[in-house]
Amino acid sequence: MSRINFLNIPIDAMTMQETLNSIDNAITLNKQIVHSAINAGKVVLMQTDKNLEKSVLNADLINADGQSIVWAARFLGEKIPERVTGIDLMQELVKMAKQMGYKCYFLGAEKDVLKKMVNTYSKEYSSDIIAGYQHGYYKKEEEEGIVNCIKESRPNILFVGMSSPKKEIFIDKYKDQLRSVSFLMGVGGSFDVIAGHKMRAPKLLQNIGCEWLWRFAQEPLRLFKRYTIGTFKFISLVINERMKQI
């Protein structure tokens, strides 16, 4: 892996295919990779949320999820070949599971959303890829039991469809208990998209780095603070880092 330092966060400067090759290799060798993905919002949250920061820094593989990270890294003199979004990586890994005979476990989202997503993948790739699934609205005292269920189902890949920092902290907390799982990653709201409950931005907006604008249009009240104050804070962090280089 080729790693760069971005605002004191290590990022693996890898393409999608290089990322998939690393994951496939880990599954083949029965080794574990904990994955994390970085976007501008998460970088800002990491400045104040030390549990999130610790969880991200403990990851074995860190991709640039947002195009803003790719552009900002270039501004700071570093090169990331392309962004590797969580939802795209999940989609490619599900395809790989079908091709290679791997098993996936899905944790997160509401019951109905999760069931629709599992049905979608079962129809498209067959139910053979499904090791198990569990909705994300469980009680705290149920968590250990859920971890044991995941372990007993023996998946090769665990997808955690929760928001930040919950997904990162869950994976970091239980990765040692789940040593038999070769790849663990948080995928945020990807389950909702696959289930058809939310629409992803058109390819054009994705390609020009404006996918955030589509999400903002769908949920303006919830995302207003993130995409105004958060964006300003991210730009300030990048500019301050650039000033240190001069």
C-alpha positions as a LaTeX table, in Angstrom:
\begin{tabular}{lrrr}
\hline
Residue & $x$ (\AA) & $y$ (\AA) & $z$ (\AA) \\
\hline
Met1 & 0.00 & 0.00 & 0.00 \\
Ser2 & 1.11 & 3.58 & $-0.72$ \\
Arg3 & 0.14 & 5.80 & 2.20 \\
Ile4 & 0.05 & 9.58 & 2.38 \\
Asn5 & $-0.35$ & 11.84 & 5.39 \\
Phe6 & $-3.37$ & 14.09 & 5.13 \\
Leu7 & $-3.92$ & 16.44 & 8.09 \\
Asn8 & $-2.26$ & 13.79 & 10.31 \\
Ile9 & $-4.58$ & 11.12 & 8.97 \\
Pro10 & $-2.99$ & 8.28 & 6.98 \\
Ile11 & $-4.78$ & 7.62 & 3.69 \\
Asp12 & $-4.05$ & 4.72 & 1.34 \\
Ala13 & $-3.54$ & 6.21 & $-2.11$ \\
Met14 & $-5.18$ & 3.33 & $-3.93$ \\
Thr15 & $-7.56$ & 2.81 & $-6.82$ \\
Met16 & $-10.76$ & 0.81 & $-6.47$ \\
Gln17 & $-9.13$ & $-2.20$ & $-8.12$ \\
Glu18 & $-6.08$ & $-2.04$ & $-5.86$ \\
Thr19 & $-8.39$ & $-1.87$ & $-2.85$ \\
Leu20 & $-10.37$ & $-4.89$ & $-4.04$ \\
Asn21 & $-7.17$ & $-6.85$ & $-4.68$ \\
Ser22 & $-5.96$ & $-6.16$ & $-1.12$ \\
Ile23 & $-9.27$ & $-7.30$ & 0.34 \\
Asp24 & $-9.42$ & $-10.44$ & $-1.81$ \\
Asn25 & $-5.86$ & $-11.28$ & $-0.77$ \\
Ala26 & $-6.72$ & $-10.86$ & 2.92 \\
Ile27 & $-9.72$ & $-13.18$ & 2.60 \\
Thr28 & $-7.64$ & $-15.76$ & 0.73 \\
Leu29 & $-4.94$ & $-15.67$ & 3.42 \\
Asn30 & $-7.53$ & $-15.58$ & 6.23 \\
Lys31 & $-6.15$ & $-12.28$ & 7.53 \\
Gln32 & $-8.17$ & $-9.36$ & 8.84 \\
Ile33 & $-8.46$ & $-5.87$ & 7.35 \\
Val34 & $-10.42$ & $-3.16$ & 9.14 \\
His35 & $-11.50$ & $-0.48$ & 6.68 \\
Ser36 & $-12.37$ & 3.15 & 7.11 \\
Ala37 & $-13.31$ & 5.84 & 4.58 \\
Ile38 & $-12.58$ & 9.55 & 4.91 \\
Asn39 & $-14.62$ & 12.50 & 3.69 \\
Ala40 & $-14.55$ & 16.18 & 4.62 \\
Gly41 & $-17.26$ & 15.82 & 7.26 \\
Lys42 & $-15.49$ & 13.00 & 9.03 \\
Val43 & $-12.18$ & 14.88 & 9.02 \\
Val44 & $-13.91$ & 17.78 & 10.80 \\
Leu45 & $-15.59$ & 15.46 & 13.32 \\
Met46 & $-12.25$ & 13.82 & 14.11 \\
Gln47 & $-10.90$ & 17.15 & 15.36 \\
Thr48 & $-13.20$ & 17.03 & 18.40 \\
Asp49 & $-14.38$ & 13.41 & 18.65 \\
Lys50 & $-11.37$ & 11.50 & 19.97 \\
Asn51 & $-13.18$ & 8.15 & 19.97 \\
Leu52 & $-13.88$ & 8.58 & 16.26 \\
Glu53 & $-10.32$ & 9.70 & 15.64 \\
Lys54 & $-8.92$ & 6.67 & 17.47 \\
Ser55 & $-11.21$ & 4.29 & 15.59 \\
Val56 & $-10.24$ & 5.69 & 12.19 \\
Leu57 & $-6.52$ & 5.74 & 12.94 \\
Asn58 & $-6.70$ & 2.12 & 14.11 \\
Ala59 & $-8.02$ & 1.01 & 10.71 \\
Asp60 & $-5.76$ & $-1.06$ & 8.48 \\
Leu61 & $-6.99$ & 0.43 & 5.21 \\
Ile62 & $-8.22$ & 4.01 & 4.84 \\
Asn63 & $-9.71$ & 5.16 & 1.54 \\
Ala64 & $-10.55$ & 8.67 & 0.36 \\
Asp65 & $-14.33$ & 8.53 & 0.10 \\
Gly66 & $-14.98$ & 12.15 & $-0.82$ \\
Gln67 & $-13.73$ & 13.98 & $-3.90$ \\
Ser68 & $-12.92$ & 16.92 & $-1.62$ \\
Ile69 & $-10.23$ & 14.78 & 0.00 \\
Val70 & $-8.67$ & 13.99 & $-3.38$ \\
Trp71 & $-8.65$ & 17.68 & $-4.34$ \\
Ala72 & $-7.39$ & 18.88 & $-0.95$ \\
Ala73 & $-4.60$ & 16.30 & $-0.91$ \\
Arg74 & $-3.50$ & 17.51 & $-4.36$ \\
Phe75 & $-3.53$ & 21.11 & $-3.04$ \\
Leu76 & $-1.19$ & 19.97 & $-0.27$ \\
Gly77 & 1.17 & 18.25 & $-2.68$ \\
Glu78 & $-0.03$ & 14.67 & $-2.27$ \\
Lys79 & $-1.59$ & 12.43 & $-4.90$ \\
Ile80 & $-4.59$ & 10.13 & $-4.47$ \\
Pro81 & $-5.40$ & 8.35 & $-7.75$ \\
Glu82 & $-9.18$ & 8.36 & $-7.25$ \\
Arg83 & $-11.84$ & 8.38 & $-4.60$ \\
Val84 & $-13.13$ & 5.01 & $-3.43$ \\
Thr85 & $-16.62$ & 5.52 & $-2.06$ \\
Gly86 & $-18.03$ & 3.22 & 0.58 \\
Ile87 & $-21.17$ & 2.34 & $-1.38$ \\
Asp88 & $-19.21$ & 1.60 & $-4.57$ \\
Leu89 & $-16.75$ & $-0.56$ & $-2.65$ \\
Met90 & $-19.62$ & $-2.44$ & $-1.00$ \\
Gln91 & $-21.25$ & $-3.08$ & $-4.39$ \\
Glu92 & $-18.00$ & $-4.40$ & $-5.83$ \\
Leu93 & $-17.41$ & $-6.63$ & $-2.80$ \\
Val94 & $-20.90$ & $-8.13$ & $-3.06$ \\
Lys95 & $-20.14$ & $-8.97$ & $-6.70$ \\
Met96 & $-16.83$ & $-10.48$ & $-5.59$ \\
Ala97 & $-18.66$ & $-12.54$ & $-2.96$ \\
Lys98 & $-20.78$ & $-14.10$ & $-5.70$ \\
Gln99 & $-17.76$ & $-14.77$ & $-7.93$ \\
Met100 & $-15.50$ & $-16.15$ & $-5.19$ \\
Gly101 & $-18.04$ & $-17.87$ & $-2.94$ \\
Tyr102 & $-17.60$ & $-15.43$ & $-0.03$ \\
Lys103 & $-20.22$ & $-14.76$ & 2.64 \\
Cys104 & $-21.41$ & $-11.33$ & 3.77 \\
Tyr105 & $-23.06$ & $-10.21$ & 7.01 \\
Phe106 & $-25.13$ & $-7.00$ & 7.03 \\
Leu107 & $-25.59$ & $-5.04$ & 10.27 \\
Gly108 & $-27.56$ & $-1.80$ & 10.45 \\
Ala109 & $-30.54$ & 0.23 & 9.18 \\
Glu110 & $-34.21$ & $-0.29$ & 10.05 \\
Lys111 & $-35.78$ & $-3.75$ & 9.77 \\
Asp112 & $-37.76$ & $-3.02$ & 6.60 \\
Val113 & $-34.82$ & $-1.34$ & 4.86 \\
Leu114 & $-32.47$ & $-4.15$ & 5.77 \\
Lys115 & $-34.89$ & $-6.83$ & 4.58 \\
Lys116 & $-35.44$ & $-5.09$ & 1.23 \\
Met117 & $-31.69$ & $-4.76$ & 0.71 \\
Val118 & $-31.05$ & $-8.41$ & 1.55 \\
Asn119 & $-33.85$ & $-9.44$ & $-0.83$ \\
Thr120 & $-32.35$ & $-7.26$ & $-3.57$ \\
Tyr121 & $-28.92$ & $-8.84$ & $-3.19$ \\
Ser122 & $-30.39$ & $-12.34$ & $-2.90$ \\
Lys123 & $-32.26$ & $-11.92$ & $-6.19$ \\
Glu124 & $-29.29$ & $-10.39$ & $-7.99$ \\
Tyr125 & $-26.50$ & $-12.59$ & $-6.61$ \\
Ser126 & $-28.39$ & $-15.47$ & $-4.87$ \\
Ser127 & $-28.91$ & $-15.98$ & $-1.16$ \\
Asp128 & $-25.67$ & $-17.97$ & $-0.98$ \\
Ile129 & $-23.72$ & $-14.77$ & $-0.32$ \\
Ile130 & $-25.80$ & $-13.94$ & 2.79 \\
Ala131 & $-24.23$ & $-15.18$ & 6.02 \\
Gly132 & $-26.76$ & $-13.26$ & 8.10 \\
Tyr133 & $-28.18$ & $-9.84$ & 8.89 \\
Gln134 & $-29.33$ & $-7.75$ & 11.87 \\
His135 & $-31.05$ & $-4.36$ & 12.00 \\
Gly136 & $-29.26$ & $-1.50$ & 13.73 \\
Tyr137 & $-31.96$ & $-0.47$ & 16.19 \\
Tyr138 & $-31.06$ & $-2.87$ & 18.97 \\
Lys139 & $-30.65$ & $-2.20$ & 22.69 \\
Lys140 & $-27.16$ & $-1.69$ & 24.06 \\
Glu141 & $-27.39$ & $-4.83$ & 26.20 \\
Glu142 & $-28.07$ & $-6.87$ & 23.05 \\
Glu143 & $-24.80$ & $-5.88$ & 21.39 \\
Glu144 & $-22.60$ & $-8.67$ & 22.74 \\
Gly145 & $-25.16$ & $-11.25$ & 21.64 \\
Ile146 & $-25.24$ & $-9.74$ & 18.16 \\
Val147 & $-21.45$ & $-9.91$ & 17.95 \\
Asn148 & $-21.61$ & $-13.58$ & 18.91 \\
Cys149 & $-24.22$ & $-14.19$ & 16.19 \\
Ile150 & $-21.95$ & $-12.54$ & 13.63 \\
Lys151 & $-19.04$ & $-14.69$ & 14.77 \\
Glu152 & $-21.10$ & $-17.89$ & 14.63 \\
Ser153 & $-22.33$ & $-17.13$ & 11.09 \\
Arg154 & $-18.66$ & $-17.04$ & 9.94 \\
Pro155 & $-18.87$ & $-14.33$ & 7.26 \\
Asn156 & $-15.84$ & $-13.30$ & 5.23 \\
Ile157 & $-17.10$ & $-9.70$ & 5.06 \\
Leu158 & $-19.00$ & $-7.57$ & 7.58 \\
Phe159 & $-20.83$ & $-4.44$ & 6.41 \\
Val160 & $-21.93$ & $-2.06$ & 9.18 \\
Gly161 & $-24.65$ & 0.31 & 7.94 \\
Met162 & $-24.63$ & 2.88 & 10.73 \\
Ser163 & $-23.81$ & 6.58 & 10.92 \\
Ser164 & $-20.51$ & 8.03 & 12.13 \\
Pro165 & $-19.08$ & 7.69 & 14.70 \\
Lys166 & $-21.21$ & 4.70 & 15.71 \\
Lys167 & $-20.01$ & 2.39 & 12.93 \\
Glu168 & $-16.32$ & 3.17 & 13.41 \\
Ile169 & $-16.50$ & 2.72 & 17.18 \\
Phe170 & $-18.45$ & $-0.55$ & 16.86 \\
Ile171 & $-15.90$ & $-2.04$ & 14.47 \\
Asp172 & $-12.90$ & $-0.88$ & 16.51 \\
Lys173 & $-14.46$ & $-2.21$ & 19.72 \\
Tyr174 & $-15.31$ & $-5.68$ & 18.44 \\
Lys175 & $-12.71$ & $-6.40$ & 15.74 \\
Asp176 & $-10.67$ & $-8.65$ & 18.04 \\
Gln177 & $-13.74$ & $-10.72$ & 18.91 \\
Leu178 & $-14.40$ & $-10.98$ & 15.17 \\
Arg179 & $-10.92$ & $-12.10$ & 14.13 \\
Ser180 & $-12.46$ & $-14.76$ & 11.89 \\
Val181 & $-14.02$ & $-12.01$ & 9.74 \\
Ser182 & $-11.47$ & $-11.00$ & 7.11 \\
Phe183 & $-12.90$ & $-7.63$ & 6.14 \\
Leu184 & $-14.91$ & $-5.19$ & 8.26 \\
Met185 & $-16.19$ & $-1.86$ & 6.95 \\
Gly186 & $-18.71$ & 0.81 & 7.81 \\
Val187 & $-21.00$ & 1.82 & 4.95 \\
Gly188 & $-23.16$ & 4.57 & 6.48 \\
Gly189 & $-26.51$ & 4.93 & 4.74 \\
Ser190 & $-25.66$ & 2.62 & 1.83 \\
Phe191 & $-28.29$ & 0.07 & 2.87 \\
Asp192 & $-31.02$ & 2.70 & 2.31 \\
Val193 & $-29.77$ & 3.32 & $-1.23$ \\
Ile194 & $-29.60$ & $-0.36$ & $-2.17$ \\
Ala195 & $-33.07$ & $-0.91$ & $-0.69$ \\
Gly196 & $-34.44$ & 1.94 & $-2.81$ \\
His197 & $-35.38$ & 4.15 & 0.14 \\
Lys198 & $-32.96$ & 6.86 & $-0.95$ \\
Met199 & $-31.73$ & 7.83 & $-4.39$ \\
Arg200 & $-28.05$ & 8.29 & $-5.11$ \\
Ala201 & $-26.91$ & 11.33 & $-7.07$ \\
Pro202 & $-26.75$ & 11.05 & $-10.87$ \\
Lys203 & $-23.39$ & 9.97 & $-12.28$ \\
Leu204 & $-22.68$ & 13.46 & $-13.55$ \\
Leu205 & $-22.83$ & 14.94 & $-10.05$ \\
Gln206 & $-20.76$ & 12.05 & $-8.70$ \\
Asn207 & $-18.08$ & 12.56 & $-11.33$ \\
Ile208 & $-17.69$ & 16.30 & $-10.71$ \\
Gly209 & $-17.56$ & 15.89 & $-6.93$ \\
Cys210 & $-21.00$ & 17.36 & $-6.21$ \\
Glu211 & $-22.75$ & 14.30 & $-4.78$ \\
Trp212 & $-23.01$ & 16.21 & $-1.51$ \\
Leu213 & $-25.30$ & 18.74 & $-3.27$ \\
Trp214 & $-27.76$ & 15.97 & $-4.12$ \\
Arg215 & $-27.79$ & 14.72 & $-0.51$ \\
Phe216 & $-28.27$ & 18.26 & 0.76 \\
Ala217 & $-31.24$ & 18.78 & $-1.55$ \\
Gln218 & $-32.86$ & 15.63 & $-0.13$ \\
Glu219 & $-32.29$ & 16.48 & 3.56 \\
Pro220 & $-31.57$ & 20.22 & 3.83 \\
Leu221 & $-32.53$ & 20.65 & 7.49 \\
Arg222 & $-30.47$ & 17.71 & 8.75 \\
Leu223 & $-27.43$ & 18.47 & 6.59 \\
Phe224 & $-27.39$ & 22.28 & 6.70 \\
Lys225 & $-24.90$ & 22.53 & 9.56 \\
Arg226 & $-22.62$ & 19.85 & 8.10 \\
Tyr227 & $-22.46$ & 21.44 & 4.67 \\
Thr228 & $-22.06$ & 25.05 & 5.83 \\
Ile229 & $-20.11$ & 25.20 & 9.07 \\
Gly230 & $-18.48$ & 21.81 & 8.39 \\
Thr231 & $-17.29$ & 22.80 & 4.92 \\
Phe232 & $-15.85$ & 26.07 & 6.23 \\
Lys233 & $-13.97$ & 24.21 & 8.98 \\
Phe234 & $-12.59$ & 21.70 & 6.48 \\
Ile235 & $-11.35$ & 24.42 & 4.13 \\
Ser236 & $-9.76$ & 26.22 & 7.10 \\
Leu237 & $-7.92$ & 23.05 & 8.15 \\
Val238 & $-6.57$ & 22.57 & 4.63 \\
Ile239 & $-5.49$ & 26.21 & 4.22 \\
Asn240 & $-3.78$ & 26.22 & 7.63 \\
Glu241 & $-1.88$ & 23.08 & 6.65 \\
Arg242 & $-0.84$ & 24.68 & 3.36 \\
Met243 & 0.43 & 27.76 & 5.20 \\
Lys244 & 2.67 & 25.52 & 7.32 \\
Gln245 & 4.27 & 24.22 & 4.12 \\
Ile246 & 5.22 & 27.67 & 2.87 \\
\hline
\end{tabular}
